Amino acid sequence: MDTTFSAVADNIKKRRTLKPSTMNGNKIPNAHIASVLELADWAPNHGNTEPWHFIVFEDPKVYSEQHAELYKAANPGESFNPTVYANLSSQFGGASHVIIPYQKRGDLPKIPKFEEVIAASCAVQNLLLGATALNFGAFWSTGGMVLKPAFAQHFGLGAEDSVLGVLFLGYTETQPEGKRKTPIENKITWNK
């Protein structure tokens, strides 16, 4: 088989979700973060709107503290749970960087918003595959306040923009084996 295809296939199959708690705290050079962000920029999109944008935290603790404070502000009085607050405050684990990917609505209203969300999600996958190729772990999270309007507002997103989650990137010695629950043959319908 073609060596380029084999290299791409191997990298895709090697990609794993690795929680920040499995990351060792060693810093990824910012140049490597810039390199995976540059790969994200090559995602497909309709109308060349390039709707993917990224907020990068070089210090994951800064992100986690902001996330925890957003939770605290949104949950006054008895709805506040100190355990949730503590977990959000320390959720960065051993991550090196935190990236908030989001879809920024383009200037072409004829393009449906869902197409721009899909394109921005493709950009995230490119970033994750780049992270895998550079041997660092990644975790894509949507927990806590991430999908709440207050989170998007805090980071200056517009009404038509969408947070796609939060990416925790870091070095790890963990490399779990990949698995699929259902064979691909059960997910394909061939028409003749």
Z-matrix of the N, CA and C atoms (Angstrom, degrees):
N
C 1 1.457
C 2 1.530 1 108.70
N 3 1.294 2 117.20 1 154.40
C 4 1.466 3 123.34 2 -179.66
C 5 1.529 4 110.77 3 -55.77
N 6 1.333 5 116.65 4 135.50
C 7 1.470 6 120.08 5 -176.91
C 8 1.531 7 112.23 6 -67.68
N 9 1.326 8 117.64 7 -33.02
C 10 1.467 9 119.46 8 177.80
C 11 1.525 10 110.23 9 -65.21
N 12 1.345 11 116.15 10 -46.01
C 13 1.467 12 119.65 11 177.71
C 14 1.521 13 110.30 12 -59.84
N 15 1.318 14 116.66 13 -44.81
C 16 1.466 15 120.68 14 -179.07
C 17 1.526 16 111.69 15 -60.66
N 18 1.325 17 116.87 16 -41.83
C 19 1.472 18 120.49 17 179.81
C 20 1.525 19 110.74 18 -65.09
N 21 1.334 20 116.62 19 -43.02
C 22 1.466 21 120.68 20 179.02
C 23 1.528 22 109.85 21 -65.10
N 24 1.338 23 116.64 22 -46.41
C 25 1.467 24 120.81 23 -179.34
C 26 1.524 25 111.21 24 -61.27
N 27 1.322 26 117.04 25 -43.76
C 28 1.471 27 120.49 26 179.44
C 29 1.525 28 110.85 27 -60.93
N 30 1.333 29 116.95 28 -42.92
C 31 1.464 30 120.21 29 -178.97
C 32 1.529 31 111.24 30 -66.10
N 33 1.320 32 117.05 31 -41.59
C 34 1.467 33 120.61 32 178.54
C 35 1.528 34 110.12 33 -62.38
N 36 1.329 35 116.51 34 -44.10
C 37 1.470 36 120.40 35 -178.17
C 38 1.528 37 112.38 36 -71.88
N 39 1.314 38 117.07 37 -20.92
C 40 1.468 39 121.87 38 179.85
C 41 1.537 40 112.38 39 -83.03
N 42 1.346 41 117.72 40 -20.27
C 43 1.464 42 120.91 41 -177.23
C 44 1.523 43 110.32 42 -61.73
N 45 1.326 44 115.72 43 134.22
C 46 1.457 45 121.94 44 -179.38
C 47 1.523 46 110.48 45 -136.73
N 48 1.318 47 114.56 46 157.26
C 49 1.454 48 121.38 47 170.85
C 50 1.523 49 106.93 48 -90.42
N 51 1.320 50 116.29 49 118.58
C 52 1.465 51 121.68 50 -177.90
C 53 1.525 52 108.61 51 -125.18
N 54 1.300 53 116.68 52 115.27
C 55 1.469 54 121.48 53 -176.42
C 56 1.528 55 111.34 54 -63.41
N 57 1.343 56 116.31 55 151.25
C 58 1.470 57 120.13 56 179.67
C 59 1.529 58 113.31 57 -55.93
N 60 1.322 59 117.03 58 -28.48
C 61 1.471 60 119.89 59 179.64
C 62 1.525 61 112.17 60 -66.21
N 63 1.343 62 117.88 61 -18.44
C 64 1.471 63 120.86 62 177.44
C 65 1.531 64 111.81 63 -90.18
N 66 1.322 65 116.91 64 -6.22
C 67 1.466 66 120.96 65 -177.86
C 68 1.525 67 109.54 66 -85.33
N 69 1.343 68 116.42 67 147.71
C 70 1.468 69 120.61 68 -168.85
C 71 1.527 70 115.77 69 -94.74
N 72 1.323 71 118.97 70 0.57
C 73 1.463 72 120.97 71 176.73
C 74 1.516 73 115.43 72 87.15
N 75 1.336 74 118.11 73 -7.56
C 76 1.466 75 119.85 74 176.90
C 77 1.527 76 109.79 75 -69.00
N 78 1.329 77 115.60 76 142.85
C 79 1.467 78 120.34 77 -175.87
C 80 1.528 79 111.51 78 -81.14
N 81 1.315 80 114.94 79 133.95
C 82 1.462 81 122.27 80 171.05
C 83 1.522 82 106.25 81 -82.78
N 84 1.330 83 118.50 82 132.76
C 85 1.468 84 118.83 83 177.16
C 86 1.534 85 110.70 84 -58.85
N 87 1.322 86 116.50 85 138.90
C 88 1.469 87 120.27 86 178.36
C 89 1.521 88 111.72 87 -56.63
N 90 1.323 89 117.51 88 -29.93
C 91 1.471 90 120.70 89 178.11
C 92 1.527 91 110.72 90 -62.66
N 93 1.333 92 117.87 91 -34.98
C 94 1.467 93 120.27 92 177.69
C 95 1.525 94 110.62 93 -71.80
N 96 1.329 95 116.29 94 -37.48
C 97 1.469 96 119.49 95 175.86
C 98 1.530 97 109.32 96 -62.79
N 99 1.325 98 116.91 97 -43.73
C 100 1.472 99 120.99 98 177.59
C 101 1.526 100 110.66 99 -60.83
N 102 1.319 101 117.44 100 -36.61
C 103 1.469 102 121.07 101 -179.75
C 104 1.524 103 111.74 102 -65.82
N 105 1.338 104 117.69 103 -42.24
C 106 1.464 105 118.26 104 179.68
C 107 1.527 106 110.92 105 -72.70
N 108 1.321 107 117.30 106 -31.02
C 109 1.468 108 119.79 107 174.64
C 110 1.523 109 110.86 108 -66.57
N 111 1.322 110 116.80 109 -34.46
C 112 1.467 111 120.53 110 177.56
C 113 1.530 112 110.04 111 -66.01
N 114 1.328 113 117.74 112 -36.04
C 115 1.468 114 120.51 113 175.48
C 116 1.528 115 110.58 114 -64.92
N 117 1.321 116 116.31 115 -37.24
C 118 1.465 117 120.13 116 178.44
C 119 1.521 118 111.00 117 -58.54
N 120 1.314 119 115.82 118 -33.30
C 121 1.465 120 121.46 119 -176.71
C 122 1.527 121 113.16 120 -67.53
N 123 1.325 122 117.67 121 -9.07
C 124 1.462 123 121.69 122 -179.09
C 125 1.524 124 112.81 123 -98.55
N 126 1.307 125 117.78 124 17.26
C 127 1.467 126 121.01 125 178.94
C 128 1.528 127 110.27 126 -70.52
N 129 1.337 128 116.66 127 151.69
C 130 1.467 129 119.52 128 176.54
C 131 1.526 130 110.48 129 -73.20
N 132 1.331 131 115.59 130 148.65
C 133 1.464 132 119.15 131 175.22
C 134 1.516 133 109.98 132 -160.60
N 135 1.309 134 115.06 133 148.65
C 136 1.459 135 123.47 134 -179.19
C 137 1.528 136 109.46 135 -79.75
N 138 1.307 137 116.94 136 128.55
C 139 1.459 138 121.08 137 175.85
C 140 1.517 139 114.79 138 77.80
N 141 1.322 140 116.83 139 10.81
C 142 1.476 141 121.22 140 -179.09
C 143 1.525 142 112.85 141 51.33
N 144 1.320 143 115.85 142 39.64
C 145 1.468 144 119.39 143 179.40
C 146 1.529 145 112.48 144 -78.49
N 147 1.332 146 117.06 145 -19.81
C 148 1.472 147 122.37 146 -179.87
C 149 1.534 148 110.70 147 44.25
N 150 1.337 149 116.83 148 64.52
C 151 1.460 150 120.58 149 -171.52
C 152 1.532 151 115.68 150 -79.87
N 153 1.310 152 118.30 151 1.91
C 154 1.472 153 121.09 152 -178.14
C 155 1.523 154 110.78 153 -84.26
N 156 1.294 155 114.57 154 135.44
C 157 1.468 156 122.17 155 176.47
C 158 1.521 157 107.36 156 -139.89
N 159 1.335 158 115.64 157 158.10
C 160 1.462 159 120.31 158 -173.87
C 161 1.522 160 110.57 159 -141.27
N 162 1.316 161 115.48 160 137.20
C 163 1.465 162 122.27 161 171.05
C 164 1.524 163 105.35 162 -109.54
N 165 1.329 164 117.03 163 122.27
C 166 1.465 165 121.52 164 -174.44
C 167 1.525 166 110.03 165 -110.46
N 168 1.313 167 115.24 166 128.60
C 169 1.462 168 122.24 167 173.74
C 170 1.524 169 108.39 168 -106.51
N 171 1.334 170 116.24 169 115.25
C 172 1.460 171 120.18 170 175.36
C 173 1.523 172 110.78 171 -72.80
N 174 1.311 173 116.76 172 -23.56
C 175 1.460 174 121.76 173 178.31
C 176 1.533 175 108.05 174 -117.42
N 177 1.331 176 117.80 175 102.92
C 178 1.465 177 120.65 176 -177.72
C 179 1.525 178 113.83 177 -59.08
N 180 1.322 179 116.65 178 -26.30
C 181 1.468 180 119.87 179 179.73
C 182 1.528 181 110.33 180 -63.78
N 183 1.320 182 117.32 181 -37.37
C 184 1.469 183 121.09 182 178.35
C 185 1.527 184 109.60 183 -61.12
N 186 1.338 185 116.47 184 -44.69
C 187 1.465 186 120.14 185 177.70
C 188 1.532 187 110.39 186 -60.58
N 189 1.334 188 116.50 187 -50.56
C 190 1.467 189 120.42 188 -175.95
C 191 1.522 190 112.02 189 -60.53
N 192 1.324 191 117.21 190 -38.75
C 193 1.467 192 120.31 191 177.92
C 194 1.527 193 110.89 192 -64.72
N 195 1.337 194 117.18 193 -41.86
C 196 1.470 195 120.06 194 178.12
C 197 1.525 196 110.59 195 -64.55
N 198 1.332 197 116.26 196 -42.06
C 199 1.462 198 120.67 197 -179.99
C 200 1.535 199 110.12 198 -61.36
N 201 1.328 200 116.46 199 -44.83
C 202 1.464 201 120.71 200 179.44
C 203 1.529 202 111.31 201 -62.66
N 204 1.321 203 117.18 202 -41.33
C 205 1.469 204 120.41 203 179.70
C 206 1.528 205 111.08 204 -67.06
N 207 1.329 206 117.74 205 -34.84
C 208 1.467 207 120.48 206 175.04
C 209 1.523 208 109.95 207 -62.62
N 210 1.323 209 116.22 208 -43.34
C 211 1.465 210 120.56 209 177.64
C 212 1.531 211 110.52 210 -60.12
N 213 1.322 212 115.96 211 -45.91
C 214 1.472 213 121.07 212 -178.75
C 215 1.533 214 110.70 213 -60.62
N 216 1.324 215 117.34 214 -44.31
C 217 1.467 216 121.40 215 -179.73
C 218 1.528 217 111.86 216 -65.57
N 219 1.334 218 117.19 217 -33.06
C 220 1.463 219 121.49 218 -177.91
C 221 1.525 220 112.57 219 -83.66
N 222 1.325 221 117.24 220 -10.08
C 223 1.464 222 121.00 221 -175.43
C 224 1.527 223 111.25 222 -131.43
N 225 1.343 224 116.55 223 68.50
C 226 1.469 225 118.90 224 -179.87
C 227 1.531 226 111.50 225 -74.41
N 228 1.304 227 114.17 226 160.93
C 229 1.463 228 120.18 227 173.59
C 230 1.515 229 113.50 228 63.91
N 231 1.336 230 115.16 229 -134.96
C 232 1.460 231 120.52 230 -174.12
C 233 1.520 232 113.77 231 -72.28
N 234 1.317 233 118.21 232 -17.22
C 235 1.469 234 119.09 233 178.37
C 236 1.533 235 111.88 234 -76.59
N 237 1.326 236 116.50 235 -12.84
C 238 1.469 237 120.55 236 178.89
C 239 1.529 238 110.00 237 -74.16
N 240 1.327 239 115.85 238 129.66
C 241 1.461 240 121.78 239 178.76
C 242 1.528 241 108.18 240 -115.72
N 243 1.328 242 118.23 241 111.27
C 244 1.466 243 120.47 242 -177.00
C 245 1.529 244 113.56 243 -61.10
N 246 1.330 245 117.09 244 -28.82
C 247 1.469 246 119.78 245 178.59
C 248 1.523 247 110.54 246 -68.37
N 249 1.330 248 116.92 247 -43.42
C 250 1.469 249 120.48 248 177.08
C 251 1.523 250 109.44 249 -61.58
N 252 1.322 251 116.37 250 -44.63
C 253 1.470 252 121.04 251 178.97
C 254 1.530 253 110.69 252 -58.12
N 255 1.317 254 116.91 253 -46.55
C 256 1.472 255 120.96 254 -179.99
C 257 1.525 256 111.10 255 -63.65
N 258 1.335 257 116.77 256 -41.22
C 259 1.471 258 120.20 257 178.88
C 260 1.524 259 111.28 258 -63.66
N 261 1.328 260 117.12 259 -43.19
C 262 1.464 261 120.15 260 178.87
C 263 1.527 262 110.97 261 -65.75
N 264 1.321 263 116.79 262 -35.48
C 265 1.469 264 121.13 263 -179.74
C 266 1.523 265 112.63 264 -65.17
N 267 1.320 266 116.32 265 -27.03
C 268 1.469 267 119.68 266 -175.97
C 269 1.520 268 112.87 267 -119.64
N 270 1.325 269 118.40 268 15.12
C 271 1.454 270 121.08 269 -173.20
C 272 1.520 271 114.39 270 -68.00
N 273 1.330 272 117.68 271 -11.79
C 274 1.464 273 119.98 272 -177.14
C 275 1.521 274 112.11 273 -70.38
N 276 1.338 275 118.11 274 -17.36
C 277 1.460 276 120.93 275 178.69
C 278 1.513 277 111.16 276 51.87
N 279 1.320 278 116.46 277 -124.78
C 280 1.460 279 121.57 278 178.93
C 281 1.511 280 113.05 279 -104.04
N 282 1.332 281 117.10 280 20.78
C 283 1.469 282 120.16 281 -178.82
C 284 1.525 283 110.93 282 -63.40
N 285 1.310 284 114.73 283 149.81
C 286 1.464 285 121.93 284 177.32
C 287 1.526 286 111.08 285 -90.27
N 288 1.320 287 116.18 286 -42.39
C 289 1.463 288 123.10 287 -177.39
C 290 1.527 289 109.29 288 -138.50
N 291 1.309 290 115.88 289 154.34
C 292 1.460 291 122.74 290 171.92
C 293 1.524 292 106.79 291 -123.84
N 294 1.325 293 115.44 292 133.94
C 295 1.467 294 121.05 293 179.53
C 296 1.524 295 108.58 294 -125.63
N 297 1.325 296 115.75 295 129.59
C 298 1.465 297 120.94 296 173.68
C 299 1.524 298 107.05 297 -101.64
N 300 1.343 299 117.39 298 106.90
C 301 1.461 300 119.55 299 175.35
C 302 1.527 301 109.25 300 -86.82
N 303 1.316 302 115.49 301 140.16
C 304 1.458 303 117.58 302 176.20
C 305 1.518 304 110.49 303 -146.00
N 306 1.322 305 113.73 304 157.52
C 307 1.461 306 121.99 305 176.58
C 308 1.516 307 106.90 306 -94.56
N 309 1.320 308 115.55 307 123.48
C 310 1.469 309 121.35 308 176.57
C 311 1.521 310 107.16 309 -105.37
N 312 1.298 311 116.09 310 121.93
C 313 1.469 312 121.58 311 -176.63
C 314 1.514 313 110.67 312 -59.71
N 315 1.324 314 115.30 313 129.80
C 316 1.458 315 121.46 314 -178.64
C 317 1.517 316 113.35 315 -79.85
N 318 1.321 317 115.32 316 -176.43
C 319 1.463 318 122.16 317 -176.60
C 320 1.528 319 113.27 318 -92.44
N 321 1.332 320 117.30 319 6.86
C 322 1.461 321 120.51 320 -179.18
C 323 1.528 322 109.49 321 -110.40
N 324 1.340 323 117.54 322 92.25
C 325 1.465 324 120.00 323 -176.23
C 326 1.522 325 113.75 324 -62.57
N 327 1.352 326 117.78 325 -18.58
C 328 1.468 327 119.54 326 179.28
C 329 1.528 328 111.60 327 -68.85
N 330 1.327 329 116.85 328 -19.18
C 331 1.462 330 120.26 329 179.14
C 332 1.523 331 108.33 330 -86.77
N 333 1.335 332 117.04 331 120.73
C 334 1.465 333 119.57 332 -178.65
C 335 1.532 334 111.65 333 -60.95
N 336 1.314 335 114.63 334 145.03
C 337 1.466 336 119.77 335 -178.93
C 338 1.522 337 111.40 336 -57.56
N 339 1.339 338 117.33 337 -38.92
C 340 1.459 339 118.89 338 -176.86
C 341 1.524 340 111.40 339 -61.42
N 342 1.344 341 117.80 340 -29.66
C 343 1.466 342 119.83 341 176.85
C 344 1.527 343 110.78 342 -67.50
N 345 1.313 344 116.46 343 -34.50
C 346 1.461 345 119.47 344 178.99
C 347 1.528 346 111.04 345 -73.83
N 348 1.324 347 117.15 346 -34.24
C 349 1.466 348 120.26 347 175.15
C 350 1.530 349 109.44 348 -65.21
N 351 1.326 350 116.55 349 -42.61
C 352 1.464 351 120.63 350 178.24
C 353 1.524 352 110.28 351 -62.06
N 354 1.316 353 117.46 352 -45.28
C 355 1.471 354 120.96 353 179.98
C 356 1.526 355 110.95 354 -61.28
N 357 1.331 356 116.62 355 -43.54
C 358 1.466 357 119.98 356 179.24
C 359 1.527 358 110.61 357 -65.45
N 360 1.326 359 117.10 358 -33.98
C 361 1.466 360 120.66 359 176.28
C 362 1.526 361 110.95 360 -67.04
N 363 1.322 362 116.74 361 -37.08
C 364 1.474 363 120.02 362 174.18
C 365 1.529 364 110.34 363 -61.61
N 366 1.319 365 116.79 364 -38.36
C 367 1.467 366 120.68 365 177.47
C 368 1.527 367 110.46 366 -62.09
N 369 1.332 368 116.46 367 -40.12
C 370 1.464 369 120.00 368 177.65
C 371 1.527 370 110.07 369 -63.07
N 372 1.329 371 117.41 370 -43.18
C 373 1.473 372 119.78 371 178.78
C 374 1.528 373 110.54 372 -61.57
N 375 1.327 374 117.74 373 -41.55
C 376 1.470 375 119.73 374 176.11
C 377 1.528 376 110.48 375 -57.81
N 378 1.332 377 116.15 376 -44.44
C 379 1.464 378 121.24 377 179.08
C 380 1.531 379 110.32 378 -60.43
N 381 1.330 380 116.89 379 -45.62
C 382 1.460 381 120.72 380 -179.15
C 383 1.522 382 111.78 381 -63.65
N 384 1.316 383 116.97 382 -38.42
C 385 1.467 384 119.83 383 178.05
C 386 1.522 385 111.08 384 -68.30
N 387 1.324 386 116.70 385 -36.30
C 388 1.462 387 120.07 386 174.50
C 389 1.516 388 111.25 387 -63.74
N 390 1.335 389 116.65 388 -41.07
C 391 1.468 390 120.90 389 177.57
C 392 1.525 391 110.36 390 -61.17
N 393 1.320 392 116.51 391 -41.82
C 394 1.466 393 120.55 392 177.85
C 395 1.519 394 110.86 393 -61.80
N 396 1.330 395 116.70 394 -44.21
C 397 1.469 396 120.76 395 -179.45
C 398 1.527 397 111.79 396 -63.20
N 399 1.330 398 116.99 397 -28.60
C 400 1.471 399 120.89 398 179.06
C 401 1.533 400 112.15 399 -93.76
N 402 1.327 401 115.51 400 7.87
C 403 1.469 402 122.48 401 174.67
C 404 1.520 403 114.65 402 65.09
N 405 1.330 404 117.11 403 36.79
C 406 1.449 405 117.00 404 167.62
C 407 1.520 406 110.50 405 -121.02
N 408 1.322 407 113.59 406 151.94
C 409 1.448 408 120.67 407 -176.17
C 410 1.514 409 111.85 408 -80.91
N 411 1.320 410 114.15 409 159.59
C 412 1.462 411 119.95 410 -179.42
C 413 1.524 412 109.67 411 -145.55
N 414 1.322 413 114.23 412 145.03
C 415 1.461 414 121.66 413 176.74
C 416 1.519 415 107.70 414 -134.35
N 417 1.332 416 116.88 415 124.14
C 418 1.464 417 123.47 416 180.00
C 419 1.528 418 106.87 417 -102.79
N 420 1.310 419 116.72 418 112.65
C 421 1.462 420 122.12 419 -173.54
C 422 1.525 421 111.44 420 -117.09
N 423 1.333 422 114.84 421 146.46
C 424 1.469 423 120.48 422 172.26
C 425 1.527 424 110.46 423 -127.90
N 426 1.323 425 116.66 424 20.52
C 427 1.457 426 121.07 425 -176.32
C 428 1.517 427 114.17 426 -81.03
N 429 1.323 428 114.26 427 175.93
C 430 1.462 429 120.74 428 178.24
C 431 1.518 430 111.79 429 64.49
N 432 1.318 431 115.73 430 -131.00
C 433 1.466 432 122.50 431 -176.51
C 434 1.531 433 112.93 432 -89.81
N 435 1.331 434 117.55 433 -0.41
C 436 1.465 435 122.15 434 -167.95
C 437 1.524 436 113.88 435 -52.06
N 438 1.309 437 118.51 436 -41.77
C 439 1.467 438 120.44 437 -177.02
C 440 1.529 439 113.36 438 -97.21
N 441 1.310 440 117.35 439 9.15
C 442 1.468 441 121.82 440 178.83
C 443 1.535 442 110.08 441 -85.59
N 444 1.337 443 117.35 442 147.47
C 445 1.469 444 120.13 443 179.03
C 446 1.530 445 113.50 444 -55.07
N 447 1.326 446 117.91 445 -35.50
C 448 1.475 447 120.68 446 -178.75
C 449 1.531 448 111.68 447 -61.73
N 450 1.323 449 116.85 448 -32.40
C 451 1.465 450 121.31 449 179.20
C 452 1.530 451 109.52 450 -66.24
N 453 1.334 452 116.04 451 -49.94
C 454 1.470 453 120.72 452 179.28
C 455 1.526 454 110.80 453 -61.14
N 456 1.320 455 117.03 454 -41.96
C 457 1.469 456 120.67 455 179.35
C 458 1.525 457 111.07 456 -63.84
N 459 1.321 458 116.57 457 -42.24
C 460 1.469 459 121.03 458 -179.43
C 461 1.528 460 111.13 459 -57.46
N 462 1.325 461 116.15 460 -37.50
C 463 1.462 462 120.19 461 -177.58
C 464 1.527 463 113.19 462 -95.17
N 465 1.339 464 116.73 463 12.57
C 466 1.456 465 121.22 464 171.18
C 467 1.511 466 116.19 465 78.40
N 468 1.325 467 118.22 466 21.18
C 469 1.455 468 120.57 467 179.06
C 470 1.521 469 110.46 468 -77.05
N 471 1.324 470 116.30 469 149.72
C 472 1.450 471 121.98 470 177.83
C 473 1.518 472 111.78 471 -80.80
N 474 1.320 473 116.04 472 171.31
C 475 1.463 474 121.84 473 -176.89
C 476 1.523 475 112.63 474 -62.57
N 477 1.330 476 118.06 475 -28.74
C 478 1.465 477 122.18 476 -179.04
C 479 1.527 478 112.95 477 -95.37
N 480 1.326 479 117.27 478 2.11
C 481 1.461 480 121.50 479 -179.55
C 482 1.528 481 109.43 480 -90.54
N 483 1.331 482 116.58 481 158.32
C 484 1.465 483 120.77 482 -178.82
C 485 1.519 484 111.38 483 -135.94
N 486 1.328 485 116.08 484 127.78
C 487 1.464 486 121.06 485 171.59
C 488 1.526 487 107.29 486 -71.92
N 489 1.326 488 116.63 487 133.96
C 490 1.462 489 121.18 488 -179.31
C 491 1.523 490 112.37 489 -100.17
N 492 1.308 491 117.16 490 0.52
C 493 1.451 492 121.30 491 -178.17
C 494 1.511 493 109.70 492 128.70
N 495 1.314 494 114.99 493 -163.54
C 496 1.457 495 122.55 494 177.78
C 497 1.518 496 107.17 495 -134.50
N 498 1.327 497 116.31 496 134.59
C 499 1.462 498 121.79 497 178.63
C 500 1.521 499 109.38 498 -106.60
N 501 1.310 500 116.06 499 126.44
C 502 1.461 501 122.29 500 173.03
C 503 1.524 502 106.43 501 -103.85
N 504 1.323 503 117.30 502 123.59
C 505 1.462 504 121.59 503 -179.57
C 506 1.517 505 109.47 504 -119.02
N 507 1.324 506 116.25 505 139.16
C 508 1.458 507 119.44 506 178.82
C 509 1.510 508 111.98 507 -173.25
N 510 1.305 509 114.85 508 165.45
C 511 1.459 510 120.28 509 176.43
C 512 1.522 511 109.60 510 -78.23
N 513 1.317 512 115.64 511 145.94
C 514 1.456 513 121.41 512 179.97
C 515 1.520 514 109.72 513 -150.85
N 516 1.309 515 115.85 514 149.62
C 517 1.463 516 120.38 515 173.32
C 518 1.529 517 110.28 516 -91.88
N 519 1.316 518 116.50 517 -8.93
C 520 1.458 519 122.21 518 -177.88
C 521 1.520 520 110.23 519 -79.92
N 522 1.315 521 117.02 520 131.52
C 523 1.458 522 121.47 521 174.11
C 524 1.526 523 107.99 522 -142.00
N 525 1.339 524 116.93 523 80.56
C 526 1.464 525 118.83 524 -178.49
C 527 1.520 526 111.62 525 -63.95
N 528 1.311 527 114.10 526 154.21
C 529 1.458 528 119.96 527 178.51
C 530 1.523 529 109.28 528 -72.68
N 531 1.310 530 115.57 529 142.02
C 532 1.460 531 120.18 530 179.09
C 533 1.512 532 111.57 531 -77.55
N 534 1.312 533 116.04 532 154.36
C 535 1.456 534 120.67 533 177.70
C 536 1.521 535 109.10 534 -153.77
N 537 1.278 536 115.95 535 154.03
C 538 1.450 537 123.76 536 173.40
C 539 1.512 538 107.17 537 -126.12
N 540 1.325 539 117.46 538 136.01
C 541 1.463 540 121.26 539 -178.66
C 542 1.524 541 111.66 540 -75.06
N 543 1.316 542 115.10 541 -34.28
C 544 1.459 543 120.49 542 -175.70
C 545 1.522 544 109.24 543 -125.99
N 546 1.330 545 118.17 544 132.39
C 547 1.470 546 119.80 545 177.99
C 548 1.533 547 110.99 546 -61.51
N 549 1.324 548 115.65 547 146.86
C 550 1.472 549 120.95 548 -178.80
C 551 1.527 550 111.68 549 -57.99
N 552 1.326 551 117.56 550 -31.58
C 553 1.468 552 120.81 551 -179.81
C 554 1.532 553 111.51 552 -59.30
N 555 1.328 554 116.76 553 -27.64
C 556 1.472 555 120.98 554 179.21
C 557 1.525 556 112.60 555 -81.19
N 558 1.323 557 116.82 556 -3.93
C 559 1.462 558 121.40 557 -177.31
C 560 1.524 559 112.23 558 -113.56
N 561 1.323 560 116.79 559 6.02
C 562 1.469 561 121.11 560 -176.05
C 563 1.520 562 109.56 561 -122.63
N 564 1.324 563 115.36 562 135.31
C 565 1.457 564 121.58 563 170.29
C 566 1.517 565 107.17 564 -116.11
N 567 1.323 566 116.53 565 116.43
C 568 1.468 567 121.21 566 178.83
C 569 1.529 568 108.53 567 -91.52
N 570 1.302 569 117.48 568 127.73
C 571 1.461 570 122.56 569 174.96
C 572 1.510 571 108.71 570 -108.94
N 573 1.326 572 115.78 571 139.34
C 574 1.471 573 120.26 572 -179.72
C 575 1.502 574 110.46 573 -110.09
